[in-house]
Amino acid sequence: MGKLREINGGVFREVDGSPDVGDFIVYDEVPAHSYYLTAGKPYEVIETGYHDGNYVLIEDDENEEYNAINDDFTVLKRVSQAGALQYLLDQRKAEVTELEKRLEEEVGRRLKVGDYAKIIEVYPCDSSYGAAVGDIVQVTHTDYSDVPYKCKGPKYECWFCTRQLKRATDEEVAAAKQEEKWAKIGRKVNEFKVGDIVRYAYKSENSNAIGESGFSGILAEIDKVNPVADSVRLIKPSFVDDSRGTWAKLGELTLIALAENRTDL
């Protein structure tokens, strides 16, 4: 059976054969000699003559009569009322399903209070607050206005449009929290200094006298920093009897006490 399509509130089916008055015809490709027909547009047949004149009349895009008798087109005939209602019902169900899917996507995309987002666009007014593309911000309030998200940034709090934000990934959130934690003590992420006290968690892939001696997890003092290699040298405790060095990677360290805050008695 031919495909169904809705035209002006009615339902028509593609059929073989010649059209009658009240049917519609559709061109896949418009004839080269016609400048006022549109491919894919249905045209209602207003008059036919197969025995006396041989014509199929429609009105073209200029509302002029046009004889389509020799053209290549698809015929569309009206289906029964029951068939039309069933088709319309199926179409509406499909539309509802699509709308429900889009609604679910929109709800999932909408940020909630507590969510983290990444700024992907800033307006001049945002720059005055210190907001910058790439900042990770936390949503503190939402509404359904054109500027629906109030967010807290590293050193500011302001409102953003939906298009300015993108949901932050778990990795981006973790990195932002790390940056915030270190910023509170006036340092960049993993900025260690000579004199800092750290907890050293040995990882077997690194050669370190302290770790190789079985003392992973102890507190140690930093006595040298190599920012190029992302490593520090720890003061070797007297109880470690191993000639190897004590260089440790930053990922093995947890900052316990800042050098500038220490008071050695």
C-alpha positions as CSV (number, residue, x, y, z in Angstrom):
1,M,0.0,0.0,0.0
2,G,1.1,3.5,-0.8
3,K,2.4,6.0,1.8
4,L,-0.1,8.2,3.6
5,R,0.2,12.0,4.1
6,E,-1.8,14.7,5.6
7,I,-3.0,17.6,3.4
8,N,-5.2,20.4,4.6
9,G,-6.5,18.3,7.5
10,G,-7.4,15.3,5.2
11,V,-5.4,12.1,4.8
12,F,-4.4,10.9,1.3
13,R,-2.7,7.7,0.1
14,E,-0.3,7.4,-2.8
15,V,-1.9,5.2,-5.6
16,D,-1.2,4.1,-9.1
17,G,-3.4,5.3,-11.9
18,S,-5.0,8.5,-13.1
19,P,-6.2,11.3,-10.7
20,D,-9.8,12.3,-10.4
21,V,-11.2,15.7,-9.4
22,G,-10.5,16.3,-5.7
23,D,-7.4,14.1,-5.7
24,F,-3.9,15.7,-5.3
25,I,-0.8,15.2,-7.4
26,V,2.8,15.7,-6.3
27,Y,5.9,16.2,-8.3
28,D,9.2,14.6,-7.3
29,E,10.8,16.7,-10.0
30,V,9.0,19.6,-11.7
31,P,8.8,19.6,-15.5
32,A,11.5,21.6,-17.2
33,H,8.9,23.6,-19.1
34,S,7.1,24.8,-15.9
35,Y,8.4,27.7,-13.9
36,Y,5.5,27.9,-11.4
37,L,5.5,24.4,-9.8
38,T,7.3,23.2,-6.7
39,A,8.6,19.7,-6.1
40,G,7.0,18.0,-3.1
41,K,4.1,20.4,-3.0
42,P,0.6,18.8,-3.3
43,Y,-1.7,20.3,-6.0
44,E,-5.4,19.6,-6.1
45,V,-6.9,18.4,-9.3
46,I,-9.8,20.8,-10.3
47,E,-10.9,19.3,-13.5
48,T,-10.1,16.2,-15.7
49,G,-10.9,15.1,-19.2
50,Y,-9.8,11.7,-20.4
51,H,-12.2,11.2,-23.3
52,D,-12.9,14.7,-24.4
53,G,-9.8,16.8,-24.5
54,N,-7.4,14.7,-22.5
55,Y,-6.4,17.0,-19.6
56,V,-5.7,17.1,-15.9
57,L,-6.0,20.7,-14.6
58,I,-4.5,22.0,-11.4
59,E,-3.7,25.6,-10.3
60,D,0.1,26.3,-10.2
61,D,1.9,28.6,-7.8
62,E,0.7,31.7,-9.7
63,N,-3.0,30.5,-9.4
64,E,-3.1,29.8,-13.1
65,E,-4.6,26.7,-14.6
66,Y,-2.0,24.2,-15.7
67,N,-2.5,21.0,-17.7
68,A,-0.5,18.2,-16.1
69,I,-1.7,15.4,-18.4
70,N,1.7,14.6,-19.8
71,D,3.7,15.1,-16.7
72,D,5.3,12.5,-14.4
73,F,3.7,12.8,-10.9
74,T,2.4,10.8,-7.9
75,V,-1.4,10.6,-7.4
76,L,-2.8,11.0,-3.9
77,K,-6.4,9.8,-3.2
78,R,-8.4,10.6,0.0
79,V,-8.7,7.6,2.4
80,S,-11.8,6.6,4.3
81,Q,-12.7,8.5,7.5
82,A,-11.7,5.6,9.7
83,G,-8.4,5.3,7.9
84,A,-7.8,9.0,8.2
85,L,-8.5,9.1,11.9
86,Q,-6.2,6.1,12.5
87,Y,-3.4,7.8,10.6
88,L,-3.9,11.1,12.4
89,L,-3.9,9.3,15.7
90,D,-0.7,7.5,14.9
91,Q,0.9,10.8,13.8
92,R,-0.1,12.6,17.0
93,K,1.2,9.7,19.1
94,A,4.5,9.9,17.2
95,E,4.6,13.7,17.8
96,V,3.8,13.2,21.5
97,T,6.6,10.6,21.8
98,E,9.0,13.0,20.1
99,L,8.0,15.9,22.4
100,E,8.4,13.7,25.5
101,K,11.9,12.7,24.3
102,R,12.8,16.3,23.8
103,L,11.3,17.3,27.2
104,E,13.3,14.6,28.9
105,E,16.5,15.8,27.1
106,E,15.8,19.4,28.1
107,V,15.1,18.5,31.7
108,G,18.3,16.5,31.8
109,R,20.2,19.4,30.2
110,R,18.8,22.0,32.6
111,L,21.1,22.8,35.5
112,K,19.9,22.5,39.1
113,V,21.0,24.2,42.3
114,G,24.3,22.6,43.3
115,D,25.4,21.6,39.8
116,Y,28.7,22.7,38.4
117,A,29.0,24.3,35.0
118,K,31.8,25.6,32.7
119,I,31.5,29.1,31.3
120,I,31.8,28.9,27.5
121,E,30.8,32.5,26.7
122,V,31.0,35.8,28.6
123,Y,29.4,39.1,28.0
124,P,31.0,42.5,28.8
125,C,28.9,42.9,31.9
126,D,30.2,39.5,33.2
127,S,33.8,40.5,32.7
128,S,33.4,43.3,35.1
129,Y,32.7,40.7,37.8
130,G,35.9,38.8,36.9
131,A,34.1,35.9,35.0
132,A,36.1,34.3,32.3
133,V,35.6,31.6,29.7
134,G,36.8,28.2,31.2
135,D,35.8,29.1,34.8
136,I,34.0,26.3,36.7
137,V,31.1,27.8,38.6
138,Q,28.4,26.3,40.9
139,V,24.7,27.0,40.5
140,T,23.2,28.7,43.6
141,H,19.8,29.7,42.3
142,T,17.6,29.1,39.2
143,D,14.5,30.5,37.7
144,Y,12.8,30.5,34.3
145,S,13.8,33.9,33.1
146,D,16.0,34.7,30.1
147,V,19.0,34.7,32.5
148,P,18.1,31.7,34.7
149,Y,21.3,30.8,36.5
150,K,22.9,32.5,39.4
151,C,26.3,31.0,39.9
152,K,29.2,31.3,42.3
153,G,32.6,31.5,40.7
154,P,36.2,31.6,42.2
155,K,35.8,35.2,43.3
156,Y,32.4,36.4,42.1
157,E,28.7,35.6,42.0
158,C,26.5,36.6,39.0
159,W,23.8,35.5,36.7
160,F,24.2,33.7,33.4
161,C,22.2,32.8,30.3
162,T,21.7,29.2,29.3
163,R,23.9,29.6,26.3
164,Q,26.8,30.8,28.4
165,L,27.1,27.6,30.4
166,K,27.8,23.9,29.8
167,R,27.5,21.2,32.4
168,A,31.0,20.5,33.8
169,T,32.5,17.1,33.7
170,D,33.5,15.2,36.8
171,E,37.1,15.8,36.0
172,E,36.6,19.5,35.5
173,V,34.8,19.7,38.9
174,A,37.5,17.8,40.7
175,A,40.2,20.1,39.2
176,A,38.2,23.2,40.2
177,K,37.8,21.9,43.8
178,Q,41.5,21.2,44.0
179,E,42.3,24.7,42.7
180,E,39.9,26.2,45.2
181,K,41.4,24.2,48.1
182,W,44.9,25.4,47.3
183,A,43.8,28.9,46.6
184,K,42.6,29.2,50.2
185,I,46.2,28.8,51.4
186,G,47.5,31.2,48.8
187,R,49.1,28.7,46.5
188,K,48.6,27.1,43.1
189,V,47.6,23.4,42.8
190,N,50.5,21.2,43.9
191,E,52.7,24.1,44.7
192,F,55.1,22.7,47.4
193,K,57.9,24.7,49.0
194,V,61.1,23.9,50.8
195,G,60.2,23.4,54.5
196,D,56.7,22.1,53.9
197,I,55.7,19.0,55.9
198,V,54.0,16.4,53.8
199,R,52.6,12.9,54.1
200,Y,54.5,10.6,51.7
201,A,52.5,7.8,50.1
202,Y,55.1,5.6,48.2
203,K,54.2,4.3,44.8
204,S,56.3,1.3,43.7
205,E,57.1,2.6,40.2
206,N,59.3,5.3,41.8
207,S,62.7,4.5,43.4
208,N,62.8,6.1,46.8
209,A,64.8,5.1,49.8
210,I,62.0,5.9,52.3
211,G,59.4,3.9,50.3
212,E,61.7,1.0,49.5
213,S,62.4,0.7,53.2
214,G,58.7,0.2,53.9
215,F,58.0,3.6,55.5
216,S,55.2,4.7,53.2
217,G,52.7,7.0,54.9
218,I,55.2,8.8,57.2
219,L,55.6,12.6,57.6
220,A,58.6,14.2,55.9
221,E,60.1,17.6,55.3
222,I,60.8,18.9,51.8
223,D,64.4,20.2,51.3
224,K,64.4,20.8,47.5
225,V,61.8,21.3,44.8
226,N,62.2,20.5,41.1
227,P,59.3,22.1,39.3
228,V,60.5,20.9,35.9
229,A,60.2,17.2,36.9
230,D,57.2,17.8,39.2
231,S,59.1,16.3,42.1
232,V,60.5,17.2,45.5
233,R,63.4,15.8,47.6
234,L,62.5,14.7,51.1
235,I,64.8,14.9,54.1
236,K,65.8,11.3,54.8
237,P,64.9,10.2,58.3
238,S,67.7,8.8,60.5
239,F,66.0,5.5,60.8
240,V,66.0,4.9,57.0
241,D,69.2,2.9,56.2
242,D,69.1,3.0,52.4
243,S,71.6,4.8,50.1
244,R,69.2,5.6,47.4
245,G,67.8,9.1,47.0
246,T,64.5,10.5,48.4
247,W,63.0,12.2,45.4
248,A,59.2,11.9,45.3
249,K,56.6,12.8,42.7
250,L,53.9,15.4,43.6
251,G,51.2,12.8,43.2
252,E,52.7,10.9,46.2
253,L,52.4,13.9,48.6
254,T,49.7,15.3,50.8
255,L,50.4,18.8,52.3
256,I,50.3,18.7,56.1
257,A,51.9,22.0,57.2
258,L,53.0,25.0,55.3
259,A,56.7,26.1,55.6
260,E,55.6,29.7,56.3
261,N,53.3,28.6,59.2
262,R,55.8,26.3,61.0
263,T,57.3,27.2,64.3
264,D,60.2,25.0,65.2
265,L,60.9,25.0,69.0
